[in-house]
């Protein structure tokens, strides 16, 4: 179970089953009528990645940090890991939570999902905040990750996970936070990494 010790008590955990029977977990806080902000994590991360930011969010916002399919405490289906599937999950989550429009914050892989959702339903996305993004996912870094992931087997080697996560950090983070990030990444089976 993920602990959000650094998150103020105004955030709760929830989950919803989307059409197609995929269950997504999320952390949420703020008034239901407040302007919605939905946060999408990067590859192998979870909503925990935003735990250090959530306490800084203004209390009038309705903030939702999602565990995307295959990640965190959400379902890990055998298939459905295309950008279109992830973007459809986001839009279905918005429907399930009765959110007409939202600001979408995407980190890394989440930035590509946010952009795809904006392409599919531009009237639903009020703003995009893209963190650690790129012009295209067809770049050297992603190709190297895909090549490395091809040979992964279950359980995924923790040394691989540590090396991957360490490579994504520009400035030092607290050790306890980093260890929880590793624990979150260990939840992914090899097929999700691929």
SULFEN-V872631 format. One record per residue. N is the residue number from 1. SS is DSSP state (helix for helix, strand for strand, loop for the rest). OMEGA is omega in whole degrees, -180 to 180 (999 if undefined). Layout:
n=N ss=SS omega=OMEGA
n=N ss=SS omega=OMEGA
This chain:
n=1 ss=loop omega=178
n=2 ss=loop omega=173
n=3 ss=loop omega=179
n=4 ss=loop omega=-177
n=5 ss=loop omega=-179
n=6 ss=loop omega=-177
n=7 ss=loop omega=179
n=8 ss=loop omega=-177
n=9 ss=loop omega=-179
n=10 ss=loop omega=177
n=11 ss=strand omega=179
n=12 ss=strand omega=175
n=13 ss=strand omega=178
n=14 ss=strand omega=174
n=15 ss=strand omega=179
n=16 ss=strand omega=174
n=17 ss=strand omega=-179
n=18 ss=loop omega=173
n=19 ss=loop omega=-174
n=20 ss=loop omega=173
n=21 ss=loop omega=174
n=22 ss=loop omega=179
n=23 ss=strand omega=176
n=24 ss=strand omega=173
n=25 ss=strand omega=179
n=26 ss=strand omega=172
n=27 ss=strand omega=-177
n=28 ss=strand omega=178
n=29 ss=strand omega=-179
n=30 ss=loop omega=-177
n=31 ss=loop omega=179
n=32 ss=loop omega=-179
n=33 ss=loop omega=-178
n=34 ss=loop omega=176
n=35 ss=loop omega=-174
n=36 ss=strand omega=173
n=37 ss=strand omega=-180
n=38 ss=strand omega=-176
n=39 ss=strand omega=-179
n=40 ss=strand omega=-178
n=41 ss=loop omega=178
n=42 ss=loop omega=-179
n=43 ss=loop omega=176
n=44 ss=loop omega=179
n=45 ss=loop omega=178
n=46 ss=loop omega=177
n=47 ss=helix omega=179
n=48 ss=helix omega=-179
n=49 ss=helix omega=-179
n=50 ss=helix omega=-174
n=51 ss=helix omega=179
n=52 ss=helix omega=-180
n=53 ss=helix omega=-174
n=54 ss=helix omega=180
n=55 ss=loop omega=-178
n=56 ss=loop omega=-178
n=57 ss=loop omega=179
n=58 ss=loop omega=-175
n=59 ss=loop omega=-178
n=60 ss=loop omega=-180
n=61 ss=loop omega=171
n=62 ss=strand omega=-173
n=63 ss=strand omega=178
n=64 ss=strand omega=174
n=65 ss=strand omega=-169
n=66 ss=strand omega=162
n=67 ss=strand omega=-177
n=68 ss=loop omega=-178
n=69 ss=loop omega=-180
n=70 ss=loop omega=-174
n=71 ss=loop omega=175
n=72 ss=loop omega=-178
n=73 ss=loop omega=176
n=74 ss=loop omega=178
n=75 ss=loop omega=179
n=76 ss=loop omega=-177
n=77 ss=loop omega=-178
n=78 ss=loop omega=-178
n=79 ss=loop omega=177
n=80 ss=loop omega=-176
n=81 ss=loop omega=175
n=82 ss=loop omega=177
n=83 ss=helix omega=178
n=84 ss=helix omega=180
n=85 ss=helix omega=179
n=86 ss=helix omega=180
n=87 ss=helix omega=177
n=88 ss=helix omega=175
n=89 ss=helix omega=-180
n=90 ss=helix omega=-178
n=91 ss=helix omega=177
n=92 ss=helix omega=175
n=93 ss=helix omega=178
n=94 ss=helix omega=178
n=95 ss=helix omega=-177
n=96 ss=helix omega=-179
n=97 ss=loop omega=178
n=98 ss=loop omega=178
n=99 ss=loop omega=180
n=100 ss=loop omega=-176
n=101 ss=loop omega=-179
n=102 ss=strand omega=164
n=103 ss=strand omega=-179
n=104 ss=strand omega=178
n=105 ss=strand omega=180
n=106 ss=strand omega=176
n=107 ss=strand omega=175
n=108 ss=loop omega=177
n=109 ss=helix omega=179
n=110 ss=helix omega=179
n=111 ss=helix omega=178
n=112 ss=helix omega=177
n=113 ss=helix omega=179
n=114 ss=helix omega=180
n=115 ss=helix omega=179
n=116 ss=helix omega=178
n=117 ss=helix omega=179
n=118 ss=helix omega=176
n=119 ss=helix omega=-177
n=120 ss=helix omega=-175
n=121 ss=loop omega=-176
n=122 ss=helix omega=180
n=123 ss=helix omega=-178
n=124 ss=helix omega=-174
n=125 ss=strand omega=-178
n=126 ss=strand omega=180
n=127 ss=strand omega=172
n=128 ss=strand omega=171
n=129 ss=strand omega=-175
n=130 ss=strand omega=-177
n=131 ss=strand omega=178
n=132 ss=loop omega=-177
n=133 ss=loop omega=176
n=134 ss=loop omega=179
n=135 ss=loop omega=-178
n=136 ss=loop omega=175
n=137 ss=loop omega=179
n=138 ss=loop omega=180
n=139 ss=loop omega=-175
n=140 ss=helix omega=-177
n=141 ss=helix omega=-180
n=142 ss=helix omega=178
n=143 ss=helix omega=178
n=144 ss=helix omega=178
n=145 ss=helix omega=179
n=146 ss=helix omega=178
n=147 ss=helix omega=179
n=148 ss=helix omega=-177
n=149 ss=helix omega=-178
n=150 ss=helix omega=-176
n=151 ss=loop omega=-179
n=152 ss=loop omega=174
n=153 ss=loop omega=180
n=154 ss=loop omega=-11
n=155 ss=loop omega=-179
n=156 ss=loop omega=-178
n=157 ss=loop omega=-179
n=158 ss=helix omega=178
n=159 ss=helix omega=176
n=160 ss=helix omega=-179
n=161 ss=helix omega=-180
n=162 ss=helix omega=-180
n=163 ss=helix omega=179
n=164 ss=helix omega=-177
n=165 ss=helix omega=179
n=166 ss=helix omega=-179
n=167 ss=helix omega=-178
n=168 ss=loop omega=-175
n=169 ss=loop omega=180
n=170 ss=loop omega=180
n=171 ss=loop omega=-180
n=172 ss=loop omega=175
n=173 ss=loop omega=178
n=174 ss=loop omega=-177
n=175 ss=helix omega=-179
n=176 ss=helix omega=178
n=177 ss=helix omega=-179
n=178 ss=helix omega=180
n=179 ss=helix omega=177
n=180 ss=helix omega=175
n=181 ss=helix omega=178
n=182 ss=helix omega=180
n=183 ss=helix omega=178
n=184 ss=helix omega=-180
n=185 ss=helix omega=179
n=186 ss=loop omega=179
n=187 ss=loop omega=-178
n=188 ss=loop omega=171
n=189 ss=loop omega=-177
n=190 ss=helix omega=-178
n=191 ss=helix omega=178
n=192 ss=helix omega=174
n=193 ss=helix omega=-179
n=194 ss=loop omega=999
